Amino acid sequence: MHKMAGEADKAKRAGLEEFLHADPCQCDHVALFRRLQVLTLDYRLNDPYTSLGWFSPGQVFVLDEYCARYGVRGCQRHVFYMEDLLNAADKGFMIDPTLIHYSFAFCASHVHGNRPDGIGTVLYDERVRFEDVKRRLKELLMRQITEFRYYFPFGRPEGALKGTLSLLERVLMKDIVTPVDADEVRKVVRSCLEEAARLNYSRIADFSNIEEIVQSDVPTEKKLESIVHLAEMCIEVLQQNEEHHSEAFAWFSDLLVEHAEIFWAKFAVDMLTVLENQPPDVWDSFPLFQLLNDYLRSDANLRSGKFHQQLRDIFAPQVVRYVDLMESSIAQSIHKGFEKERWTLKGAGCSSSEDLLWKLEALQSFISDLHWPDPVFAEHLDNRLKLMAADMLEAAGKRTVSAFETIMKRTSKSTDFLLPVEVCVMLNTCVSLKASVFKLCTMGAGENMHEYHTKTDEFLEGIQSRITGGIITRFGEVLEGLLVRLARYDETAMFSSILSIAKPTDEIGKEYIEFCSSNLEQIRHHIYDELLVLSLFDSWYSRQIRLIHDWLVKDRAQASLHAYQVTCLGFIVKKVHGDFELQGVTHDVLDTRQYQSLISRIQTEEATQSIKIGEATSSPKPGPKSLLGSMAGSFSSLSNGKLATSGLSSITSSFSNFLPKSSN
């Protein structure tokens, strides 16, 4: 009894005694149920584990039991539930659109008289509340779609945005049976996405503080950095939209594209403000173009869109101006660089050629990396750059051959000649320029893609042939000078008898072979193109054999050679053949008919000289008197010839010029 009294006192203090003794028929169960449902929902929403507005099974059982016992209408229950959910959503709680969809569908079917159980009665209060809920729900859904990035971050909860769009279509229906017009739904979604674009950009712009930076007095470089950073954030936002929300907007993909265009249009205003403040002929804004263009051209929906075209129109004049200035700068560098060029090896050529190739390649790479969106203008740029490269390479080739001719005029034509290192560098420069023609002068596509490449390649090939031809000509002039010296030993020559007295050795041949060896080593050491070196050796060898063959076989076909001539020529021909064979000259070039004819003639002359030497050793030696007599005869023949008799001293002084040089 004492325990029961205690419980009664406790109930009395809690205020439950009044409810226990109250008559259920006299209570407003609708108001009580709504109070119960509100408190239950508040408790559920404050649960540490998110519920998105769904009741637990136990809570649903209690609410169902209350409605069944005290006659709370189902339509009233769901209308109250929707009002409570909308109130919670206004407070910032995340409510599952599916839950609202279920409750709204139940109320709509009841209000419009299409319930599955056939009950079609509806109270006036229920209809009024339903219309108010419908209005509030439409506003909530439009707000959620407008702020879809914040209500459904990264597409979470999964399927929530798609359910929201589906519920919006259901809310826009006039009744539960008649479907809403698709254009009306698109109109509402379009207005939401247009506002979403403005809202999203304004929040990003506020976060980056771009407006304050643009209007401040900070340096233009700082402003440009800020707009580039803002562009990066804008790209990231749109990429997130595409990744996480595009599936939900699958039926409104074109509206999502319009949303992106409006978003970029807002960005374009700030971008233009920054670019207009940039000083002229400053190219720091190109990274901004590359960043935006690379993103836009990778997006099939935004490629060639309004903002993409606007971006192209803004930067096209800057690209043209940049190419103009670079063309002028490269032309000046060619003029000044080759004028002061010392022709020392740098890279694959000289310093001026390497600088030229680097600038041309850098310019073409820069323009190529822009990935210009307009194909017509892109083709025009490519054509202009290839033509520019062709002109610059030809100008460099002309400067090179001009410098070659200047250097060769200062060199000697004797066996002391050594091919200057500068000439080797010039040949390397030609090879380097020629090797870059295909890369720098070939257009990307089209029937005439090789037009500049072929023309420039032929021009530089001619320059290279001109230089190698000049080198071979100089080598030939050295050999021709040597053959002139050997021609003084001809039997028909004026001083052949006097020159024979000295009994010379083959020092002329040794001089020439030393000249050949030095130049072979110079070419091999300083010219790096193996094919060019072999071609040069082939031409040089063929020129030597042809000159010696013409001198010996053609001009002296019926004349016998002096022993000194035979010795020198035999040594030269055999040594040249061996040295050039070691340098890689093929036997097709070495063993030509001219060489075979030449070596045959030399062998014949050597045999003849051997016979003469044998006869001379077997016959008695002439005495001093006969030797003096022969000398006197020679002098008398000189005095009776074309030369005037001016004394023995003048004659002997003339002889000294024809005597062979003594080897040191």
Rosetta blueprint (number, residue, H / E / L):
1 M L
2 H H
3 K H
4 M H
5 A H
6 G H
7 E H
8 A H
9 D H
10 K H
11 A H
12 K H
13 R H
14 A H
15 G L
16 L H
17 E H
18 E H
19 F H
20 L H
21 H L
22 A L
23 D L
24 P H
25 C H
26 Q H
27 C L
28 D L
29 H H
30 V H
31 A H
32 L H
33 F H
34 R H
35 R H
36 L H
37 Q H
38 V H
39 L H
40 T H
41 L H
42 D H
43 Y H
44 R H
45 L H
46 N L
47 D L
48 P L
49 Y L
50 T L
51 S L
52 L L
53 G L
54 W L
55 F L
56 S L
57 P H
58 G H
59 Q H
60 V H
61 F H
62 V H
63 L H
64 D H
65 E H
66 Y H
67 C H
68 A H
69 R H
70 Y H
71 G L
72 V L
73 R L
74 G H
75 C H
76 Q H
77 R H
78 H H
79 V H
80 F H
81 Y H
82 M H
83 E H
84 D H
85 L H
86 L H
87 N H
88 A H
89 A H
90 D H
91 K L
92 G L
93 F L
94 M L
95 I L
96 D L
97 P H
98 T H
99 L H
100 I H
101 H H
102 Y H
103 S H
104 F H
105 A H
106 F H
107 C H
108 A H
109 S H
110 H H
111 V H
112 H L
113 G L
114 N L
115 R L
116 P L
117 D L
118 G L
119 I L
120 G L
121 T L
122 V L
123 L L
124 Y H
125 D H
126 E H
127 R H
128 V H
129 R H
130 F H
131 E H
132 D H
133 V H
134 K H
135 R H
136 R H
137 L H
138 K H
139 E H
140 L H
141 L H
142 M H
143 R H
144 Q H
145 I H
146 T H
147 E L
148 F H
149 R H
150 Y H
151 Y H
152 F L
153 P H
154 F H
155 G H
156 R L
157 P L
158 E L
159 G L
160 A H
161 L H
162 K H
163 G H
164 T H
165 L H
166 S H
167 L H
168 L H
169 E H
170 R H
171 V H
172 L L
173 M L
174 K L
175 D L
176 I L
177 V L
178 T L
179 P L
180 V L
181 D L
182 A H
183 D H
184 E H
185 V H
186 R H
187 K H
188 V H
189 V H
190 R H
191 S H
192 C H
193 L H
194 E H
195 E H
196 A H
197 A H
198 R H
199 L H
200 N H
201 Y H
202 S H
203 R H
204 I H
205 A H
206 D H
207 F H
208 S H
209 N L
210 I H
211 E H
212 E H
213 I H
214 V H
215 Q H
216 S L
217 D L
218 V L
219 P L
220 T H
221 E H
222 K H
223 K H
224 L H
225 E H
226 S H
227 I H
228 V H
229 H H
230 L H
231 A H
232 E H
233 M H
234 C H
235 I H
236 E H
237 V H
238 L H
239 Q H
240 Q H
241 N H
242 E H
243 E H
244 H H
245 H L
246 S L
247 E L
248 A L
249 F L
250 A H
251 W H
252 F H
253 S H
254 D H
255 L H
256 L H
257 V H
258 E H
259 H H
260 A H
261 E H
262 I H
263 F H
264 W H
265 A H
266 K H
267 F H
268 A H
269 V H
270 D H
271 M H
272 L H
273 T H
274 V H
275 L H
276 E H
277 N L
278 Q L
279 P L
280 P L
281 D L
282 V L
283 W L
284 D L
285 S L
286 F H
287 P H
288 L H
289 F H
290 Q H
291 L H
292 L H
293 N H
294 D H
295 Y H
296 L H
297 R H
298 S H
299 D L
300 A L
301 N L
302 L L
303 R L
304 S L
305 G L
306 K H
307 F H
308 H H
309 Q H
310 Q H
311 L H
312 R H
313 D H
314 I H
315 F H
316 A H
317 P H
318 Q H
319 V H
320 V H
321 R H
322 Y H
323 V H
324 D H
325 L H
326 M H
327 E H
328 S H
329 S H
330 I H
331 A H
332 Q H
333 S H
334 I H
335 H H
336 K H
337 G H
338 F H
339 E H
340 K L
341 E L
342 R L
343 W L
344 T L
345 L L
346 K E
347 G L
348 A L
349 G E
350 C L
351 S H
352 S H
353 S H
354 E H
355 D H
356 L H
357 L H
358 W H
359 K H
360 L H
361 E H
362 A H
363 L H
364 Q H
365 S H
366 F H
367 I H
368 S H
369 D H
370 L H
371 H L
372 W L
373 P L
374 D L
375 P H
376 V H
377 F H
378 A H
379 E H
380 H H
381 L H
382 D H
383 N H
384 R H
385 L H
386 K H
387 L H
388 M H
389 A H
390 A H
391 D H
392 M H
393 L H
394 E H
395 A H
396 A H
397 G H
398 K H
399 R H
400 T H
401 V H
402 S H
403 A H
404 F H
405 E H
406 T H
407 I H
408 M H
409 K H
410 R L
411 T L
412 S L
413 K L
414 S L
415 T L
416 D L
417 F L
418 L L
419 L L
420 P L
421 V H
422 E H
423 V H
424 C H
425 V H
426 M H
427 L H
428 N H
429 T H
430 C H
431 V H
432 S H
433 L H
434 K H
435 A H
436 S L
437 V H
438 F H
439 K H
440 L H
441 C H
442 T L
443 M L
444 G L
445 A L
446 G L
447 E L
448 N L
449 M L
450 H L
451 E H
452 Y H
453 H H
454 T H
455 K H
456 T H
457 D H
458 E H
459 F H
460 L H
461 E H
462 G H
463 I H
464 Q H
465 S H
466 R H
467 I H
468 T H
469 G H
470 G H
471 I H
472 I H
473 T H
474 R H
475 F H
476 G H
477 E H
478 V H
479 L H
480 E H
481 G H
482 L H
483 L H
484 V H
485 R H
486 L H
487 A H
488 R L
489 Y L
490 D L
491 E L
492 T L
493 A L
494 M L
495 F L
496 S H
497 S H
498 I H
499 L H
500 S H
501 I H
502 A L
503 K L
504 P L
505 T L
506 D L
507 E H
508 I H
509 G H
510 K H
511 E H
512 Y H
513 I H
514 E H
515 F H
516 C H
517 S H
518 S H
519 N H
520 L H
521 E H
522 Q H
523 I H
524 R H
525 H H
526 H H
527 I L
528 Y L
529 D L
530 E H
531 L H
532 L H
533 V H
534 L H
535 S H
536 L H
537 F H
538 D H
539 S H
540 W H
541 Y H
542 S H
543 R H
544 Q H
545 I H
546 R H
547 L H
548 I H
549 H H
550 D H
551 W H
552 L H
553 V H
554 K H
555 D L
556 R L
557 A L
558 Q L
559 A L
560 S L
561 L L
562 H L
563 A H
564 Y H
565 Q H
566 V H
567 T H
568 C H
569 L H
570 G H
571 F H
572 I H
573 V H
574 K H
575 K H
576 V H
577 H H
578 G H
579 D H
580 F H
581 E H
582 L H
583 Q L
584 G L
585 V L
586 T L
587 H H
588 D H
589 V H
590 L H
591 D L
592 T L
593 R H
594 Q H
595 Y H
596 Q H
597 S H
598 L H
599 I H
600 S H
601 R H
602 I H
603 Q H
604 T H
605 E H
606 E H
607 A H
608 T H
609 Q H
610 S H
611 I H
612 K H
613 I H
614 G H
615 E H
616 A H
617 T H
618 S H
619 S L
620 P L
621 K L
622 P L
623 G L
624 P H
625 K H
626 S H
627 L H
628 L H
629 G H
630 S H
631 M H
632 A H
633 G H
634 S H
635 F H
636 S H
637 S H
638 L H
639 S H
640 N H
641 G L
642 K L
643 L L
644 A L
645 T L
646 S L
647 G L
648 L H
649 S H
650 S H
651 I H
652 T H
653 S H
654 S H
655 F H
656 S H
657 N L
658 F L
659 L L
660 P L
661 K L
662 S L
663 S L
664 N L
